[in-house]
Amino acid sequence: MPLTYERIESLCKEKGINVTALCTNCGIPRASLSDYKSGRKKTLSAKTLSLIADYFGVSVDFLYGKTDNQKDNTALKVALFGGDSVVTDEMWDEVKRYAEYIKERENGNK
């Protein structure tokens, strides 16, 4: 199994979802990841990788295994919540959902 797929599965477990839910949430065909996992597909498209990386808040390089460091959002969290606040995963997920809502709303107005 490719390292990229292993990282995707691991991120799904951390978030408490399965790969099917990830695909649904990102608008990615489930067969795309199934084919990649089984070796019928050798790579994932840049668009697919970008959608997955954005969903989890990690870099594409992390998914590829080029780095073990996930994207650090500490500075952004401090800017949004101030330095004294503890930012839970739930709070951060809500911020990301709201940002996605704004993006979708703006895209719908074009």
C-alpha positions as CSV (number, residue, x, y, z in Angstrom):
1,M,0.0,0.0,0.0
2,P,1.4,3.4,-0.9
3,L,2.7,5.7,1.9
4,T,0.3,8.4,0.7
5,Y,-2.7,6.2,1.2
6,E,-1.4,5.1,4.6
7,R,-1.2,8.7,5.6
8,I,-4.7,9.4,4.3
9,E,-6.1,6.5,6.3
10,S,-4.2,7.6,9.4
11,L,-5.6,11.2,9.1
12,C,-9.1,9.7,8.7
13,K,-8.7,7.7,11.9
14,E,-7.5,10.8,13.7
15,K,-10.5,12.7,12.6
16,G,-12.9,9.8,13.4
17,I,-14.1,9.2,9.8
18,N,-13.5,6.5,7.2
19,V,-12.1,7.0,3.7
20,T,-15.6,6.8,2.2
21,A,-16.7,9.8,4.3
22,L,-13.5,11.6,3.3
23,C,-14.3,11.1,-0.4
24,T,-17.9,12.2,0.1
25,N,-16.9,15.3,2.1
26,C,-14.3,16.3,-0.6
27,G,-16.3,15.3,-3.6
28,I,-13.7,12.7,-4.7
29,P,-14.8,9.5,-6.4
30,R,-14.3,6.6,-3.9
31,A,-13.0,4.4,-6.7
32,S,-10.1,6.8,-7.2
33,L,-8.7,6.0,-3.8
34,S,-9.6,2.4,-4.0
35,D,-7.8,2.0,-7.3
36,Y,-4.8,3.8,-5.8
37,K,-4.7,1.6,-2.7
38,S,-4.8,-1.6,-4.8
39,G,-2.2,-0.4,-7.3
40,R,-4.6,-0.2,-10.2
41,K,-3.8,3.5,-10.2
42,K,-0.2,4.6,-9.7
43,T,-0.8,8.2,-8.7
44,L,-3.5,10.6,-7.4
45,S,-4.2,13.8,-9.3
46,A,-2.9,17.0,-8.0
47,K,-6.5,18.2,-7.6
48,T,-7.4,15.2,-5.5
49,L,-4.3,15.5,-3.3
50,S,-4.9,19.2,-2.9
51,L,-8.6,18.6,-1.8
52,I,-7.5,16.0,0.7
53,A,-4.6,18.1,2.1
54,D,-6.9,21.1,2.5
55,Y,-9.6,19.0,4.2
56,F,-7.1,17.8,6.8
57,G,-5.1,21.0,7.0
58,V,-1.9,19.3,6.0
59,S,0.5,19.9,3.1
60,V,0.6,17.8,0.0
61,D,4.3,17.2,0.8
62,F,3.1,15.5,4.1
63,L,0.7,13.3,2.1
64,Y,3.5,12.3,-0.3
65,G,5.9,11.5,2.6
66,K,8.4,14.2,1.6
67,T,8.1,15.6,5.1
68,D,6.8,14.3,8.4
69,N,5.7,17.7,9.6
70,Q,2.1,18.5,9.1
71,K,1.3,22.1,8.3
72,D,1.6,24.1,11.5
73,N,-1.4,26.4,12.0
74,T,-0.2,27.8,15.3
75,A,0.3,31.4,14.0
76,L,-3.2,31.4,12.3
77,K,-4.8,30.0,15.5
78,V,-3.1,32.7,17.6
79,A,-4.3,35.4,15.1
80,L,-7.9,34.1,15.2
81,F,-8.2,33.3,18.9
82,G,-5.5,35.2,20.6
83,G,-2.5,33.8,22.4
84,D,-4.2,33.0,25.6
85,S,-6.9,30.7,24.3
86,V,-6.8,27.0,23.9
87,V,-8.0,26.0,20.5
88,T,-9.7,22.6,20.5
89,D,-10.0,20.4,17.4
90,E,-13.7,21.2,17.4
91,M,-13.1,24.9,17.4
92,W,-10.6,24.6,14.6
93,D,-13.0,22.4,12.6
94,E,-15.7,25.0,13.0
95,V,-13.4,27.8,11.7
96,K,-12.6,25.6,8.7
97,R,-16.3,24.9,8.0
98,Y,-17.1,28.6,8.2
99,A,-14.3,29.4,5.8
100,E,-15.6,26.8,3.4
101,Y,-19.1,28.2,3.7
102,I,-17.8,31.7,2.9
103,K,-15.9,30.3,-0.1
104,E,-18.9,28.4,-1.4
105,R,-21.1,31.5,-0.9
106,E,-18.7,33.7,-2.8
107,N,-18.4,31.1,-5.6
108,G,-22.1,31.0,-5.9
109,N,-22.3,34.8,-6.5
110,K,-20.1,34.7,-9.5
